[in-house]
Amino acid sequence: MSRFYRYRLPPWARKCIFVAETVVTPIMIFQLIRTLFIPTTIDILILAILIGLVIAFYLQWI
């Protein structure tokens, strides 16, 4: 089984990954602040998903 290399993707897919990588962190920070003031189940779920995405981008799983 071959490994996933983001640089072997088509240019449009690579650009989407780079844009998502740049945008997810500020959205996660906003969601964290929102969750601290008005915690609901949906907010916590969204925050967990965003934290998972940030970790995946940091470790280059995506």
Secondary structure, DSSP 8 states (H G I E B T S, - for coil): -----GGGS-HHHHHHHHHHHHHHHHHHHHHHHHHHHS--HHHHHHHHHHHHHHHHHHTT--
